[in-house]
Amino acid sequence: MAPEHRNTHRYLAMRELLHTLDGTLPGRLEITREGITCDATTPNAPHELTALRIRRLLEQAIPNGLVAYTGMPDVEDEPIQILRRPDIMVIAEADMEGEGAFDPRTLLAPIEVVSHSNPDNDWVGKMRDYPLLGIPAYVIFDPRTGTGAVMTDIHPTPEGPRYATRKDFVYGETVTVADWTIPTDTLPSYP
């Protein structure tokens, strides 16, 4: 069997396992280039409140036809063998039609709220995977520190595509994502 077929078989087995385990374990399971990762704790109140407030702020800032979406399905690229579940996705409503996972190339930006249990998933793993999936912008809000970052401008590197531009911010500042700006002064920090 050719290596790419073994890899495809391995990925499909991981995806089946992930869907079988959904709802039976606390946290969220995703497939990265390294395998299955788990954010082991159930999101806490500050995490969910942050995601809710960001979504509402985005809904006020983005034009008609775009949505700030916080549900399922996944974002998946089967040939690249990555399946991610962003906290919030900015996507055209028309691109949500159809069955199965969203095509990552239709996302304008995934937005992640860093968890206590697995911050490297957002700061390292997704920082690597989202440009590999061709997503033009990636935004991280980190309630642990009251900071965040907006990543843009995908460029090639020997290790694969990466974001070339990173704009850090502190809660209280206004953040620009693509053509939209949102305030961050109402976002909670973790205790």
C-alpha positions in Angstrom: 0.0 0.0 0.0 1.4 3.4 -0.9 2.3 5.8 2.0 -0.4 8.3 1.0 -3.0 5.5 1.2 -1.8 4.5 4.6 -2.0 8.2 5.7 -5.5 8.5 4.3 -6.6 5.3 6.0 -5.1 6.6 9.3 -6.8 9.9 8.9 -10.2 8.4 8.2 -9.8 6.1 11.2 -9.0 9.1 13.4 -12.0 11.0 12.0 -14.3 8.0 12.7 -12.9 7.7 16.2 -13.4 11.4 16.8 -17.0 11.2 15.7 -17.6 8.1 17.8 -16.2 9.8 20.9 -18.0 13.1 20.4 -20.2 13.8 23.4 -18.7 10.9 25.5 -15.6 12.8 26.7 -15.3 16.3 28.2 -13.8 18.8 25.9 -13.3 19.1 22.2 -11.4 16.7 19.9 -9.7 17.8 16.8 -7.3 16.3 14.2 -4.0 18.1 13.6 -0.9 17.2 11.5 0.4 15.2 14.6 -2.8 13.3 15.3 -5.8 13.8 17.6 -5.7 16.6 20.2 -8.1 17.2 23.0 -8.9 20.3 25.0 -9.6 18.2 28.0 -11.8 20.5 30.0 -15.3 21.6 29.2 -15.3 25.3 28.4 -15.8 27.4 31.5 -18.0 30.5 32.0 -15.4 33.1 31.2 -14.4 31.2 28.0 -18.1 31.0 26.9 -18.8 34.6 27.8 -15.8 35.8 25.9 -16.9 33.8 22.8 -20.4 35.2 23.1 -19.3 38.8 23.4 -16.8 38.5 20.5 -19.5 36.9 18.3 -22.0 39.8 19.2 -19.3 42.4 18.5 -18.4 40.8 15.2 -22.1 40.6 14.1 -22.3 44.4 14.6 -19.2 45.0 12.5 -19.4 42.5 9.6 -21.4 43.3 6.5 -24.7 41.5 5.6 -24.1 38.1 4.1 -21.3 37.3 6.6 -21.9 35.6 9.9 -20.0 35.0 13.1 -20.8 31.4 13.7 -20.3 29.4 16.9 -21.6 25.9 16.1 -20.9 22.8 14.2 -19.9 21.4 11.6 -16.2 21.2 11.7 -13.7 22.8 9.3 -12.0 20.1 7.5 -9.5 19.5 4.6 -9.4 15.8 4.1 -6.4 15.8 1.6 -4.3 17.8 4.1 -5.8 15.6 6.9 -6.8 18.4 9.3 -10.1 18.8 11.1 -10.5 21.8 13.4 -13.4 23.2 15.5 -12.9 27.0 15.8 -14.7 28.7 18.7 -16.1 31.3 16.2 -15.9 31.4 12.4 -16.5 34.4 10.2 -17.9 32.9 7.0 -20.4 33.9 4.3 -23.8 32.5 5.0 -24.0 31.1 1.5 -20.8 29.1 2.2 -22.6 27.3 5.0 -25.0 25.5 2.7 -24.6 21.9 2.0 -23.7 18.8 4.0 -20.6 17.9 5.9 -17.7 20.0 7.2 -17.1 23.6 6.0 -14.3 24.1 3.4 -11.6 26.0 5.3 -10.9 28.1 2.2 -14.4 29.7 2.7 -13.5 31.0 6.2 -12.5 34.6 6.4 -11.2 34.1 10.0 -11.4 31.6 12.7 -11.4 33.1 16.2 -10.2 31.2 19.2 -10.6 31.8 22.9 -7.6 30.2 24.7 -8.5 27.7 27.3 -6.7 27.0 30.6 -6.2 23.3 29.8 -4.5 23.5 26.4 -3.2 26.9 25.4 -0.7 25.4 23.0 -3.6 24.1 20.9 -4.5 27.7 20.0 -1.0 29.4 20.2 1.0 26.7 18.4 -1.2 24.0 16.7 -3.8 26.3 15.2 -1.2 28.9 14.4 0.4 26.2 12.3 -2.7 24.6 10.8 -4.8 27.6 9.8 -2.4 29.0 7.3 -1.8 25.5 6.0 -5.6 25.3 5.4 -5.4 28.6 3.5 -7.4 30.7 6.0 -6.4 34.4 5.4 -6.7 35.6 9.0 -6.6 34.0 12.5 -7.5 35.8 15.7 -6.6 34.6 19.3 -8.2 36.0 22.5 -6.4 34.9 25.6 -8.4 35.5 28.8 -5.5 34.1 30.9 -3.4 37.2 30.1 -6.0 39.7 28.8 -4.1 39.8 25.5 -4.5 38.5 21.9 -3.2 38.6 18.4 -4.4 38.9 14.8 -2.4 36.9 12.3 -2.5 37.6 8.5 -0.5 37.5 5.3 0.2 33.8 4.6 3.6 33.2 3.1 5.6 30.1 2.3 8.4 28.8 4.6 10.5 25.6 4.5 8.1 24.2 7.2 5.0 25.1 5.2 2.7 28.2 4.9 2.8 30.5 7.9 1.3 33.9 8.8 3.8 36.7 8.1 2.1 39.4 10.1 1.2 39.3 13.8 -0.5 42.2 15.5 -0.7 41.8 19.3 -3.3 43.6 21.4 -4.2 44.1 25.0 -7.8 43.9 26.2 -9.2 47.4 26.2 -7.8 48.2 22.7 -9.8 48.1 19.5 -8.9 45.2 17.3 -9.0 45.2 13.5 -9.8 41.9 11.8 -9.9 42.2 8.0 -12.1 45.3 7.4 -13.9 45.2 10.7 -13.0 46.6 14.1 -14.2 45.4 17.5 -13.6 46.8 21.0 -12.2 44.5 23.6 -13.0 46.4 26.8 -15.9 44.2 27.8 -14.1 40.9 27.5 -13.6 39.0 30.8 -10.3 37.5 32.0 -9.9 34.2 33.7 -9.7 34.5 37.5 
